[in-house]
Amino acid sequence: MLKSMTGFGRGEFFDSQHRFIVEIKAVNHRYNEIVIRMPKNLGSLEDKIRRSISNTLVRGRIDIFITLDEYGQKKRTVRVDKELAMAYHESLRDLAQLLSSTINDTVQQIAHYPDVIKVEEVTEDVIILWPKLSTAIDMAVNHLMSMRLAEGLSIKQDLVARVATISSYLITVEERAPKVLAEYREKILGRMRELLTTVGAEPDEGRLLQETAIFADRTSITEELVRLKSHLIQIDSTLNTDDAVGRKLDFIIQEINRETNTIASKANDFTIANLMIEIKSEIEKIREQIQNIE
């Protein structure tokens, strides 16, 4: 189904030890850009997070916000910097010798010196956290996809209506095109008769046919109309696929715009020129909608 590139999703996982909240915001972007904001201790999971997201969200700027709350008693360890303690002790001995005094330091005193004893939290293996985080990510992605699909359906309905409008204009153009040639023939014939009346001559039918044929060849829009209708059929079929189709639709609409410009320049008719203006207006509205399609 057609999917929009914009949306928001939120997922959550919690148990007695951890609570993950994942929020995903997606907006229009030409490529697939994933930006992750999360606690530093989860940094080693970034590649897993990116792969998990990009498997489903293939286009757009994707901003991911991850928060982690930890419950329960944290594991801690006490580390003694033995080299630093010995350095303090040796320094005190040197100082006592310099001052011709005795050393009166104790273990407890040295333990209070900066950085001799440190209390550190034991870092939890983040691989253990991945199943919990993955659950929250999947929930957020599912919510986001629901929003994208809903908006995609609205966009599809609008595009189908606009394609139908363009098709109706093309029907009018096809009906008008033969009349343009007939009107041109009558116009040329009228001018010939006006000029030849003064000398009492009749119009040269061969010359009239030649001029009409040259005009018909120069203003023929048959090929352009065939290609235009083919492109419209392509849009309809593309809208019904499950793939990411934004870029393909953008290319098709460029081709439609090119054919429309060619018809407008070749038609040499006020009515057809106005119809091309209406078609170009619809094309621009379609182009704006396509920018939001994945």
LOMIVO-712038 format. One line per 3 residues: number of its first residue (from 0); for each residue x, y, z of N, C-alpha, C. Coordinates in steps of 0.001 Angstrom, whole numbers, plus 524288, in hexadecimal, padded with zeros to 5 digits. Atoms other than C-alpha are relative to their C-alpha. Layout:
! LOMIVO-712038
NUM> X:Y:Z:X:Y:Z:X:Y:Z ~ ...
This chain:
! LOMIVO-712038
0> 80345:7FB50:80000:80000:80000:80000:8036B:804E6:80000 ~ 7FD30:7FB0D:80025:80408:80E14:7FDD3:800F1:801F3:8058C ~ 7FEA8:7FE29:7FAC1:80B21:813B5:80993:80207:8058F:7FFC6
3> 7FDE3:7FABB:7FF5C:80D7F:821AB:80DAD:80557:7FFA2:80294 ~ 7FAF1:7FFF6:7FD55:81AFA:8258F:81295:7FFAE:80273:80566 ~ 80071:7FD60:7FAF4:815E0:82D16:81E55:7FCEC:7FC9F:803D3
6> 802D5:802E5:7FBFE:81137:8277D:82B16:802D9:80019:80532 ~ 7FDBA:80044:7FABB:813AC:82537:83977:7FE57:7FADD:80279 ~ 80137:804D7:7FD4A:81473:818D8:84180:802AE:7FFCB:80546
9> 7FDD6:8007A:7FAB7:816BA:815A6:84FC8:7FF8F:7FA5C:801D8 ~ 80004:80547:7FDEE:81A7D:808BE:855EA:80257:7FFDF:80570 ~ 7FE21:80049:7FA98:81D09:80485:863E3:80094:7FA4F:801B4
12> 7FF3C:8050E:7FD85:8226F:7F8D6:86B1B:801A0:800EB:805A5 ~ 7FE38:7FF75:7FA9B:8239D:7F74B:879C4:7FF55:7FAD0:802D7 ~ 80051:80468:7FC68:82635:7ECB5:883C2:8020F:801D6:80542
15> 7FE4A:7FE85:7FAC3:82B51:7EC72:891A6:80557:802A5:80011 ~ 7FAB3:7FDE6:80018:838DC:7F0DD:88D4F:800BE:804A8:7FC5E ~ 7FF19:7FBF2:803F0:83795:7F9A0:8816E:7FAE0:80207:7FDB7
18> 80453:7FDB1:802EF:82E81:802C3:87A51:80245:802E6:7FB4F ~ 7FE5C:7FD79:804D0:830F1:80668:86C25:7FB64:802F7:7FDA7 ~ 803D2:7FCF8:802FD:82986:81136:8651D:80296:8018C:7FAE0
21> 7FDF9:7FEC0:8052F:82BAF:812A3:8567F:7FC01:8035A:7FD21 ~ 8034C:7FC89:80328:82610:81DEC:84EA0:8029F:800D3:7FAB8 ~ 7FDF6:7FF75:8054E:827AC:81EB8:83FE2:7FCD5:80421:7FD1C
24> 80280:7FBDD:8031C:824C9:82AC2:837C5:8023D:7FFC6:7FA7D ~ 7FE4A:80065:80571:8255C:829F8:828E3:7FDD0:80490:7FCDC ~ 80199:7FBBA:80375:824E9:83515:81F08:8023A:7FF08:7FA92
27> 7FE4E:800A1:8056C:8274C:836D1:8107E:805ED:80073:7FF83 ~ 7FA78:7FF94:8014A:83503:8347A:80B76:800F1:7FCF3:7FB03 ~ 7FEF1:80286:80509:83ABE:830B7:7FE5F:80229:7FA81:800BE
30> 7FD92:80516:7FF10:8426E:82572:80434:7FE1D:7FDCB:80536 ~ 80145:80247:7FAEB:841F9:81CF2:81062:80420:801C5:803EF ~ 7FC62:7FDDD:7FC1E:8484B:82496:81B83:7FDEE:7FEC0:80570
33> 80195:8019C:7FAC3:847A8:81EBA:8291D:80374:802B4:8040A ~ 7FD32:7FD3E:7FBD5:84B7A:8270D:834D7:7FE28:7FDC7:80536 ~ 80151:802A5:7FB14:84C04:82053:8422B:80216:80322:8049D
36> 7FE6B:7FD88:7FB13:84C47:826E6:84F6C:7FEA7:7FC34:8046B ~ 800C6:80407:7FC02:84E42:81D69:85AB0:80441:80069:80421 ~ 7FBF7:7FFF7:7FBEE:855EC:81B40:8675D:8052A:7FDDD:7FDE9
39> 7FAD7:80189:801F2:86495:819B1:86553:80116:7FA31:800C4 ~ 7FEC3:8057E:7FEF0:864E9:80C34:86B64:7FD69:7FC37:7FC20 ~ 8027C:80348:80401:85C5A:80733:86027:8029E:8009E:7FAAC
42> 7FD78:7FEC7:804F7:865D3:80BE7:855A7:80155:7FB44:7FCB8 ~ 7FE7E:804A7:802F9:86A1F:7FE39:851DB:7FB5D:7FD76:7FD2E ~ 804AF:8022F:80291:85C16:7FB2F:84DCB:7FE3E:8033E:7FB4A
45> 801C1:7FC70:80420:85B6F:80604:843AC:7FF2E:7FD36:7FAC8 ~ 80092:802C7:804F9:85DB3:7FD17:837F9:7FB21:7FC8A:7FFF1 ~ 804B8:8033D:7FFB2:85317:7F3C4:83C90:7FB19:8035C:7FF76
48> 80485:7FC7F:80038:849BE:7FF28:83E53:7FF1D:801D8:7FA65 ~ 80073:7FE1B:80564:84C9B:80477:830B4:7FDD2:7FBC8:7FC5B ~ 801EB:8043F:8035D:84A97:7F744:82A39:7FA4A:7FED4:80119
51> 80568:8011A:7FE93:83E0B:7F518:831A6:7FC46:8040A:7FDAC ~ 8034B:7FBD1:80213:838A6:80245:82D4A:7FFDB:7FFE5:7FA0D ~ 7FFB7:7FF99:805B5:83D6B:80227:81F28:7FD74:7FB62:7FD3A
54> 802B9:80464:80267:8374D:7F4CA:81CAB:7FA5B:8015A:7FEAE ~ 8057C:7FE88:800D1:829FA:7FB53:81D70:7FF76:80578:7FDB7 ~ 80058:7FA8E:801B9:82C25:809EE:81B61:80474:800FC:7FC2B
57> 7FBE6:7FFE7:803FC:83378:80B11:80E87:8011F:80576:7FDE2 ~ 7FF0F:7FAC6:8020B:8325E:819A2:80BC6:7FDD1:8040D:803C8 ~ 8019D:7FBCD:7FC86:8314F:82652:81366:80423:80113:80421
60> 7FC9E:7FEF3:7FB8A:83857:82CD6:81EA0:7FD59:7FDB4:804CF ~ 80227:802D7:7FB8E:8363A:82427:82A74:802F7:801AA:804ED ~ 7FDAD:7FE84:7FAFF:838E2:82A03:837E8:7FE10:7FC42:80438
63> 8014A:803E4:7FBFF:83961:81FE7:842D2:801ED:801EE:80549 ~ 7FEB2:7FE45:7FAB9:83923:8239B:8512C:7FF30:7FB64:803BA ~ 80038:80485:7FC84:83C44:818ED:85B07:8016B:801B7:80586
66> 7FED5:7FEFA:7FA7B:83B7A:81A67:869CB:7FFEA:7FACE:802F1 ~ 7FF85:804C9:7FCE4:83F3A:8101D:873DA:7FFE4:80160:805CA ~ 8003A:7FF8B:7FA46:83B4F:80F83:8822D:80158:7FAAD:8024B
69> 7FE5E:804DF:7FD80:841B8:80557:88AEB:7FE0A:7FFDD:8059F ~ 80229:800AB:7FAC8:83B87:8000D:8974B:80334:7FBF1:80307 ~ 7FD58:803EA:7FCCD:84069:7F7D8:8A298:80565:801DC:801A2
72> 7FAE5:7FEAF:7FDEE:84D93:7F7CC:8A94C:80427:7FF56:7FBC7 ~ 7FBF1:8002C:803F1:858EF:7FB02:8A071:804CA:7FD29:80223 ~ 7FB41:802C9:7FE82:86509:7F29C:8A0BE:8049C:803C0:7FFFC
75> 7FB72:7FC97:7FF92:87140:7F98B:8A562:804C4:7FCD2:80182 ~ 7FB15:8027C:7FE80:87F68:7F5E1:8A715:803C7:8042E:801E8 ~ 7FC15:7FC68:7FDDD:88A90:7FC1E:8AEBD:8053F:7FEA4:7FDA0
78> 7FAFA:800E3:80289:89750:7FDC9:8A780:8043B:8031F:802CE ~ 7FB8A:7FD70:7FD72:8A44D:800DC:8AE22:8043E:800E1:7FBF2 ~ 7FBB1:7FEC4:8038C:8AE85:807D9:8A61E:80516:7FF19:80304
81> 7FB70:8018B:7FCEA:8BA40:800A8:8ABC9:804D0:80349:7FEAC ~ 7FB6E:7FCF3:8019D:8C467:807F7:8A3FF:7FFC0:80589:8022F ~ 80095:7FAB4:7FDE6:8BED3:81501:8A83B:800E2:80005:805E9
84> 7FF35:8004C:7FA52:8BE89:810C0:8B698:805CA:7FF93:80153 ~ 7FA61:80082:7FF17:8CCC5:80C81:8B5E7:802D2:8050C:7FEBB ~ 7FD8D:7FB0A:8015C:8D04F:81944:8AF5D:7FF43:803F5:80458
87> 800F4:7FC89:7FB8D:8C9DC:820DA:8BA7F:803AB:7FE8B:8048A ~ 7FCCC:801DA:7FBAE:8D126:81875:8C45F:805CA:8016B:7FF2D ~ 7FA93:7FEC1:8012F:8DE56:81A3F:8BD9F:800F7:805DA:8006B
90> 7FF6C:7FA57:7FFAA:8DC0E:828D1:8BCB8:80048:801CB:805A5 ~ 7FFE3:7FE9C:7FA72:8D950:82998:8CB3B:80542:7FE77:8027C ~ 7FAE2:801A3:7FE04:8E5CF:821EF:8CE31:8043C:803ED:7FE67
93> 7FC31:7FC2C:801DB:8EDAD:82B60:8C5C9:7FF79:8051F:802FE ~ 800E9:7FB23:7FD2B:8E74D:836E1:8CC8F:801F1:7FF98:805A3 ~ 7FE2B:800C5:7FAA1:8EA2C:8312B:8DA1B:805F5:80014:8003C
96> 7FA48:8000C:80028:8F846:82ECD:8D64E:80224:80583:7FF34 ~ 7FE56:7FAA7:800F6:8F980:83CA1:8D127:7FF93:8035D:804DE ~ 800F3:7FCDB:7FB50:8F405:8423B:8DDCB:80252:7FD7B:804E1
99> 7FDBB:802D9:7FB88:8FB79:83897:8E656:7FBDD:7FECA:8040C ~ 80462:80145:7FC9F:8EEA9:83416:8EBCF:7FE8F:7FA4F:7FF25 ~ 801D5:80564:80099:8E7B3:8273F:8ED3F:7FAD7:7FFEF:7FCFF
102> 804EC:8008B:802D7:8DCA3:82216:8E4D4:7FBAF:7FEAB:803DA ~ 8045B:80124:7FC8A:8CFBB:8228C:8EBEC:7FAFF:7FED1:7FCEF ~ 804A5:80139:80319:8C6D0:81E9D:8E0B7:7FE0F:7FA92:8014B
105> 8027E:8050D:7FF2C:8BD5B:8135D:8E235:7FCFF:7FE75:7FB1B ~ 80313:801E0:80479:8B5A7:80AFE:8D8AF:7FB10:80339:7FF5B ~ 804EC:7FD0B:8003E:8A951:81260:8DC26:800E4:80573:7FDD0
108> 7FEDB:7FAC5:801FA:8AFC4:81F67:8D96C:80103:7FFDE:7FA1F ~ 7FEDE:80060:8059A:8B505:81B1D:8CC33:7FB02:7FED2:7FCEC ~ 804EF:80148:802A7:8A78E:81592:8C8D4:7FCB7:804C9:7FEE6
111> 80305:7FB38:800C2:8A20E:82343:8CA19:80260:803A5:7FBEA ~ 7FDA4:7FCB1:803E8:8AB75:828EB:8C058:7FD03:7FF5E:7FAD4 ~ 8031A:80010:804E2:8A556:82C68:8B31C:8013D:7FB66:7FC70
114> 7FFD0:8041F:80400:8A29F:82122:8A9C8:802A1:7FAF5:801AD ~ 7FDB8:804ED:7FE49:8A8EA:816A9:8B23A:7FBE2:7FBB7:7FFF6 ~ 8045B:803C0:80003:89BE0:80FD7:8B444:7FB74:80262:7FCF8
117> 80470:7FE36:80321:890E8:8111C:8AA71:7FBA0:7FBFE:8002D ~ 8049E:8034F:80038:8831C:80BC6:8AAB7:7FDBD:80080:7FA78 ~ 801D5:7FFF2:80563:87EB3:8080E:89D0C:7FB3F:7FC87:7FF60
120> 80496:80330:80136:871C8:8033F:897DF:80179:7FBF5:7FBE4 ~ 7FEE9:80438:803BC:87281:7F655:890CC:7FC7E:800C5:7FB31 ~ 802F9:7FF24:804CF:86E83:7F895:882B0:7FD3F:7FB01:7FE59
123> 8030B:8048E:8018F:8639B:7EF98:87E88:800F2:7FEBF:7FA49 ~ 7FF39:801B3:80564:86578:7E7C2:8722C:7FB4F:801C5:7FCC6 ~ 80460:7FDC3:802FD:85D64:7EF6A:8683B:7FD6C:7FBFB:7FC6D
126> 80263:8040C:8034B:85B34:7E333:8600F:7FB41:7FDA8:802BD ~ 80474:80202:7FCFF:85251:7DE9D:86AFE:7FB59:803B5:7FF94 ~ 8042C:7FC1D:8004B:84AAC:7EB4B:86992:7FD5C:80027:7FAA5
129> 8020C:7FF77:8054C:84895:7E9E7:85AE3:7FA7D:7FDD4:7FF48 ~ 80563:801E1:800C1:83C5E:7E12E:85B54:7FBEC:803B6:80244 ~ 803B0:7FC55:7FD93:835DF:7EB06:8645D:7FF7A:804EB:7FCA0
132> 8001A:7FB56:80353:839B6:7F6B9:85C06:7FD6B:7FECF:7FAC5 ~ 80240:80185:8050B:835F9:7EF77:84F9F:7FA0F:7FFD4:8003F ~ 805BA:80026:7FF5E:8283B:7ED5B:854E4:7FDB5:80576:7FFB7
135> 801EA:7FA96:80012:82686:7FBF4:8572E:80088:80262:7FA8E ~ 7FF38:7FDFD:80548:82C22:7FF26:849B7:7FBC7:7FDF3:7FC50 ~ 803FF:80254:8036B:822E1:7F5B8:842D8:7FAA6:8027C:800E9
138> 80508:7FD8B:7FED1:81748:7FBB2:849DB:7FFB6:8057A:7FDB3 ~ 7FFE2:7FAAE:80218:81B65:8097B:84605:7FF93:7FFF6:7FA0C ~ 8002A:80066:805B7:81D9B:80573:837D2:7FA8C:7FE8D:7FE1E
141> 80552:80195:80184:81044:7FEDD:83720:7FC2F:8048D:80062 ~ 8035E:7FB63:7FF79:8098A:80B18:83C35:80116:803F6:7FBAC ~ 7FE86:7FC5E:80427:81123:8136D:8329E:7FDF0:7FE2B:7FABD
144> 801D1:80214:804FB:80DBC:80A72:82748:7FA1C:80082:7FF67 ~ 805B2:7FF51:80042:7FF50:80B0E:82ABC:7FEA3:8058D:7FE48 ~ 800F2:7FA8E:80179:7FFDF:819D7:829B2:80191:800F1:7FA52
147> 7FE32:7FF56:80563:807AC:81937:81D14:7FC25:7FDA7:7FC14 ~ 803AC:80291:8038E:7FE16:80FC4:816D8:7FAE4:8030A:7FF93 ~ 804DF:7FCF5:8000F:7F24F:817F5:81AC8:800A5:804DC:7FCA0
150> 7FF13:7FB55:80326:7F83E:82430:814FC:80107:7FE83:7FA53 ~ 7FF03:801D6:8054F:7FCD9:81C69:80932:7FAFB:7FEEF:7FD06 ~ 8050F:80103:8027E:7EEE0:8183A:8067B:7FD72:80511:7FE3C
153> 8023D:7FAEA:80174:7EA6A:82667:80683:802CB:80249:7FB40 ~ 7FD01:7FE06:80475:7F55F:82A27:7FD3E:7FE8C:7FD03:7FB0B ~ 8015E:8032E:8048D:7F20A:81EDC:7F433:7FABB:801A5:7FDC1
156> 8052F:7FE64:801D2:7E3CA:822ED:7F37F:80044:80530:7FD19 ~ 7FF67:7FAF2:80294:7E7D7:830C0:7F00B:802AB:7FF61:7FAB4 ~ 7FD32:800C3:804EB:7F166:82C1F:7E598:7FC8A:7FD6B:7FBE2
159> 80383:802B0:803AD:7E768:822F7:7DF6C:7FC1A:803E2:7FDB1 ~ 803C0:7FC19:801D9:7DDB5:82E3A:7DE8E:80288:803CA:7FC1F ~ 7FD50:7FC47:80377:7E7BC:83739:7D84E:80185:7FD75:7FAD7
162> 7FED6:802D1:804D3:7EBF0:82CF1:7CE79:7FB0F:7FF90:7FCAA ~ 804FD:8004B:802DB:7DD91:82B49:7CAC9:7FEB3:80544:7FD84 ~ 800F9:7FAC4:8021F:7DC81:83A03:7C8FA:80353:800F5:7FB2C
165> 7FC89:7FF5C:80484:7E841:83A33:7BFED:7FE12:7FCBB:7FB68 ~ 80200:8036E:80423:7E29D:82EC6:7B844:7FB4B:8026A:7FD43 ~ 8049B:7FD83:8025A:7D602:83631:7B641:8018F:8049D:7FC89
168> 7FE0D:7FBBE:80349:7DD89:841F2:7B118:8023F:7FDE5:7FAE8 ~ 7FDA0:80245:804B1:7E4D3:8391F:7A792:7FBD7:7FE30:7FC1F ~ 8044D:80183:80379:7D800:833EB:7A243:7FE21:804BB:7FCDB
171> 801A2:7FB31:802A8:7D40D:841E6:79F1D:80407:801AA:7FBF7 ~ 7FBD3:7FE9A:803AC:7E14E:84460:798CE:7FFBA:7FC8C:7FB25 ~ 80057:80394:8046E:7DFE8:8383B:7903E:7FB64:80162:7FC7B
174> 80493:7FE7D:80328:7D273:83CC4:78BE3:800F3:8051E:7FD23 ~ 7FF0F:7FAD1:80242:7D766:84A6B:7891A:80411:7FFE1:7FBAB ~ 7FB8D:7FFF8:80398:7E3DA:846E2:7818B:7FE73:7FFB7:7FA40
177> 80173:80022:8059A:7DD50:842E0:7747A:7FD54:8050C:7FE35 ~ 802B6:7FB2C:80168:7D50F:84F39:774C2:803E3:80466:7FEED ~ 7FC08:7FBF5:800DF:7E15D:85786:77588:801F0:7FFCE:7FA6B
180> 7FE27:8009A:80561:7E61F:85206:76891:7FBDF:801D1:7FC1B ~ 8043B:7FE6C:8038C:7D8E2:853EC:76218:7FF5E:805ED:7FFF6 ~ 80089:7FA4C:7FFAA:7D81B:861F9:766FB:8047B:802B6:7FD36
183> 7FB7C:7FDAE:802AE:7E5CB:864B0:761FA:7FF42:7FFB3:7FA15 ~ 800E5:8009F:805A7:7E22A:85F51:75482:7FC1F:80415:7FE0C ~ 803EB:7FC23:80194:7D632:86812:753F3:80248:80584:80022
186> 7FD93:7FAD4:7FF86:7DE56:873AA:75858:8038B:80111:7FB50 ~ 7FC8C:7FF62:8047E:7E887:87177:74DAC:7FCDB:800A8:7FAFC ~ 8034B:7FFB0:804A1:7DDE7:86F46:74377:7FD7F:80565:7FF8F
189> 80269:7FACC:8000C:7D74C:87BED:74764:803D0:80431:7FE4A ~ 7FC0F:7FC1E:80181:7E3E0:8839F:745FD:80144:7FFA3:7FA2E ~ 7FEEB:800BA:8058B:7E69A:87DA3:738AA:7FBBC:8026A:7FCA1
192> 80460:7FDF5:8030D:7D91E:8810D:733A9:7FFF8:805F6:8002F ~ 7FFF9:7FA48:7FF73:7DA4D:88EDE:738D5:8041B:8027D:7FC7D ~ 7FBC7:7FDDA:80328:7E73D:890FF:731ED:7FF25:7FF1D:7FA27
195> 80093:8015F:80582:7E390:88A1C:7253D:7FB22:80267:7FD73 ~ 804C3:7FDAE:80222:7D64B:890AD:723B0:8013D:804B5:7FC99 ~ 7FE9A:7FB36:802E1:7DCDA:89D12:71F04:801FA:7FEE8:7FA85
198> 7FDEF:8015B:80532:7E2E9:895E8:7136B:7FC8A:7FC08:7FD40 ~ 803B7:80390:80263:7D766:88D00:710CA:801DE:7FA73:7FF99 ~ 7FDF5:8054F:80027:7DE88:8807B:713F2:7FDB6:7FCD1:80478
201> 801E3:80384:7FBF9:7DADA:8748F:71BFE:80493:7FDF0:80349 ~ 7FBD4:80217:7FCA9:7E2AC:86F30:7277C:80249:7FAFC:7FDCF ~ 7FD41:804BC:801B9:7ECD1:864C5:72435:7FF3A:7FBC6:80426
204> 8013B:8041E:7FC35:7E7CF:8586C:72AB7:804F5:7FD1C:801BD ~ 7FB24:802A9:7FEAB:7F543:85222:72A35:8032E:80310:803FD ~ 7FD1D:7FCAE:7FC42:7FB9D:85DAE:73112:7FD4E:80011:80551
207> 802F9:80016:7FB1B:7F0C3:85D92:73B21:8011B:7FB04:80310 ~ 7FED9:804FC:7FD6B:7F317:84F2B:73E00:8058D:7FFEC:80237 ~ 7FA90:7FFDB:7FE3C:801AF:85192:73F04:8008F:80332:80508
210> 7FFB9:7FCA9:7FB59:80027:85CA9:748DA:7FD63:7FD5E:804B9 ~ 802BD:802AC:7FBC8:7F667:854C2:750B0:8033A:7FB84:80226 ~ 7FCBE:80469:7FE58:7FF7F:84900:750FD:80499:801E0:80344
213> 7FB98:7FDD8:7FCFE:80AEB:85168:755A9:7FE32:8019A:8056E ~ 8021C:7FE53:7FAF1:80285:85731:76069:7FEB9:7FB45:80373 ~ 80175:804B1:7FD10:7FD69:849C7:7645E:804CB:7FD49:80243
216> 7FB37:8028E:7FE24:80B2C:8444A:7655E:80280:80320:8046F ~ 7FD83:7FCA4:7FC13:8101D:84FE9:76D3D:7FCF9:8001A:8051F ~ 80340:7FF6E:7FB4F:804C3:85000:776D3:7FDD8:7FAD4:8020E
219> 8020A:8050D:7FE48:80228:84177:7783F:801AF:7FEDC:805A5 ~ 7FEE2:8012A:7FA7D:80134:83DB0:786A4:7FE69:7FA60:80150 ~ 801CE:8055F:7FF25:7FD22:82F84:784CD:803D0:7FCED:80362
222> 7FC20:80300:7FD0F:809D9:829B3:789D0:80033:801C1:805B2 ~ 7FFBE:7FDF5:7FAAD:80A13:83295:79599:7FB3D:7FE4A:8032E ~ 804B4:801AF:7FD3A:7FC06:82F17:7990C:80052:7FA32:80175
225> 7FF6A:8059A:7FEE4:7FF0D:8208C:7981D:803A1:7FF36:804A9 ~ 7FC4F:8008E:7FBAF:80ACB:82204:7A122:7FDA8:80211:8051E ~ 80275:7FDD7:7FB4C:80317:82A7A:7AA91:7FC40:7FC1A:80276
228> 803BF:803CE:7FDED:7F854:82069:7ABE3:802D6:7FB3C:8023D ~ 7FCEE:80460:7FDFA:80291:815CD:7ADA9:80242:8014E:80563 ~ 7FDD9:7FE62:7FAF1:808DB:81D7B:7B8CD:7FBC6:80013:8043A
231> 8044C:7FFEC:7FC29:7FBAD:81F2B:7BF6A:7FEA0:7FA70:801BA ~ 800FB:8057C:7FEA3:7F98C:8107B:7BECB:80446:7FE0C:803B0 ~ 7FBAC:8017B:7FC98:80700:80EB7:7C4ED:7FF2F:801F8:80597
234> 8010A:7FDE3:7FAC6:80327:81783:7D033:7FC03:7FCA3:802D3 ~ 8041A:8033A:7FD95:7F6E6:80F89:7D2BA:80236:7FAC5:801DD ~ 7FDDD:80517:7FE7E:7FE66:802B3:7D2CE:803FC:80090:80464
237> 7FC0D:7FF1C:7FBEB:8095B:80854:7DB3E:7FD75:800FD:80545 ~ 802B1:7FED0:7FB1A:7FFBF:80D32:7E569:7FDF8:7FB18:802B5 ~ 8022E:804CE:7FDCA:7FB1B:7FF31:7E776:80428:7FBF3:8016D
240> 7FBD6:8038B:7FE67:80864:7F936:7EA84:80149:800D0:805C1 ~ 7FE91:7FFB4:7FA7B:80DCB:7F687:7F81D:80584:80218:800D7 ~ 7FAA7:7FE1E:7FF82:81B68:7FBB2:7F53F:80014:805DD:8012A
243> 7FF39:7FA59:7FF81:82106:80929:7F831:7FFF8:80246:7FA7F ~ 800DB:7FE53:80569:81C69:81097:7EC1C:800BE:805D8:7FF34 ~ 7FF99:7FA4D:80069:81F23:81EEE:7EEF5:80388:801C9:7FB98
246> 7FC4F:7FE61:80407:82B0B:82014:7E632:7FE15:7FE98:7FA8A ~ 80207:80197:8051B:824B1:8187C:7DB18:7FBB2:803B3:7FE41 ~ 8043A:7FC67:8015C:818A5:82123:7DB81:80224:80560:7FE8F
249> 7FD98:7FAF2:80137:82148:82D28:7DB83:80225:7FFFD:7FA70 ~ 7FDFE:8006B:8055C:827CA:82869:7CEFE:7FB84:80013:7FC0A ~ 8046D:8002B:803A8:81ABC:8256F:7C879:7FD97:80563:7FF4F
252> 8027C:7FAD9:80050:81557:832CB:7CBBA:8036D:803CA:7FCF3 ~ 7FC86:7FCC7:8033A:82167:83911:7C5A4:7FF03:7FEFF:7FA39 ~ 80116:80163:8056D:81E85:831BD:7B917:7FABD:80239:7FE39
255> 80526:7FDD0:80147:81043:835EA:7B975:80073:805E0:7FF15 ~ 7FF4B:7FA5D:8008C:8146A:84404:7BB3F:802AE:8014B:7FAD0 ~ 7FD38:7FF1B:804EE:81DA7:842F2:7AF95:7FC4D:7FF74:7FB58
258> 803B4:800C8:80451:8130C:83D94:7A69E:7FBF7:80461:7FFCB ~ 803D7:7FBBF:7FFCE:8098C:847F5:7AB2E:8023C:80504:7FDA8 ~ 7FD7A:7FB5E:80233:81325:852CD:7A7E3:80073:7FF98:7FA15
261> 7FF7D:800C5:805A6:81554:84CF0:79A5F:7FAC7:800DD:7FD44 ~ 80538:7FF46:80252:806C2:84C60:79793:7FE83:805BC:7FFF1 ~ 80160:7FA74:7FFA6:804F2:85A63:79C1F:802D5:80336:7FBD8
264> 7FCFB:7FD01:803D5:80FB0:85F1C:792F1:7FE8E:7FE98:7FA5F ~ 8011C:801C6:8054F:80B27:85729:78715:7FA54:800D9:7FE50 ~ 80593:80044:80157:7FC64:857FA:787BF:7FE29:8049C:7FCB6
267> 8018E:7FB51:802F1:7FB13:865EA:7827D:7FA18:800E1:80035 ~ 805A8:7FF6A:7FF50:7ED6D:866A2:78828:7FEF3:80214:80576 ~ 80118:7FD72:7FAFD:7E7F0:86F2C:792F4:7FD6B:7FC41:803DA
270> 802D5:80397:7FC87:7DED0:864C2:79871:803A6:7FBDD:80243 ~ 7FC57:80400:7FE2C:7E951:85A44:79925:8040C:80254:803A8 ~ 7FC2B:7FD68:7FCA5:7F308:863EA:79EFD:7FDC6:800D4:8057E
273> 80277:7FF42:7FADF:7E965:86701:7A9E5:7FF6C:7FAD3:802EE ~ 80066:80526:7FD87:7E728:85895:7AC6B:8054E:7FE33:80224 ~ 7FAC4:8015F:7FE27:7F5D7:856A2:7AD8B:80163:802F4:80501
276> 7FF20:7FCF9:7FB2D:7F63F:86167:7B7C2:7FD46:7FD56:80496 ~ 802DE:802C0:7FBDD:7EBE8:85A2C:7BF9A:802C9:7FAEA:80189 ~ 7FD34:804DF:7FEE9:7F380:84D7B:7BE41:804FB:8011A:80320
279> 7FB38:7FEA4:7FD30:80018:85407:7C2BE:7FED5:80172:805A9 ~ 80193:7FEBF:7FAA8:7F8E4:85929:7CEA1:7FF37:7FB04:8033B ~ 800C4:80503:7FD58:7F4D5:84B48:7D216:8053D:7FD3A:800E5
282> 7FADE:8027D:7FF7C:802AE:8467D:7CFA2:802F4:80232:804B3 ~ 7FD3E:7FD9E:7FB95:80832:85028:7D977:7FDBB:7FE2A:80538 ~ 80276:801EA:7FB2F:7FE5A:84BD2:7E3AC:80186:7FA52:80104
285> 7FE41:8056F:7FF6D:801FD:83DA3:7E118:805AA:7FFD9:801D6 ~ 7FA71:7FFD8:7FE88:81071:84100:7E220:800A8:80141:805D1 ~ 7FFBC:7FE9D:7FA70:80E3C:84746:7EF72:7FE95:7FB52:80379
288> 80198:8048E:7FCFB:80742:83B20:7F452:80423:7FBB4:7FFD9 ~ 7FC16:80429:80092:811BB:8320B:7EF11:804AC:800E0:80395 ~ 7FB92:7FEDF:7FC8F:81C13:838F4:7F72E:7FF4A:7FDAD:80577
291> 8010E:80229:7FAC9:8158B:832FC:8031C:7FF38:7FA14:7FFE1 ~ 800C8:805A7:8008D:81528:824FC:7FDF3:8052D:7FD26:800AA ~ 7FB40:80319:7FF38:81EF8:81AD2:8026F:801AA:7FD56:7FAEE
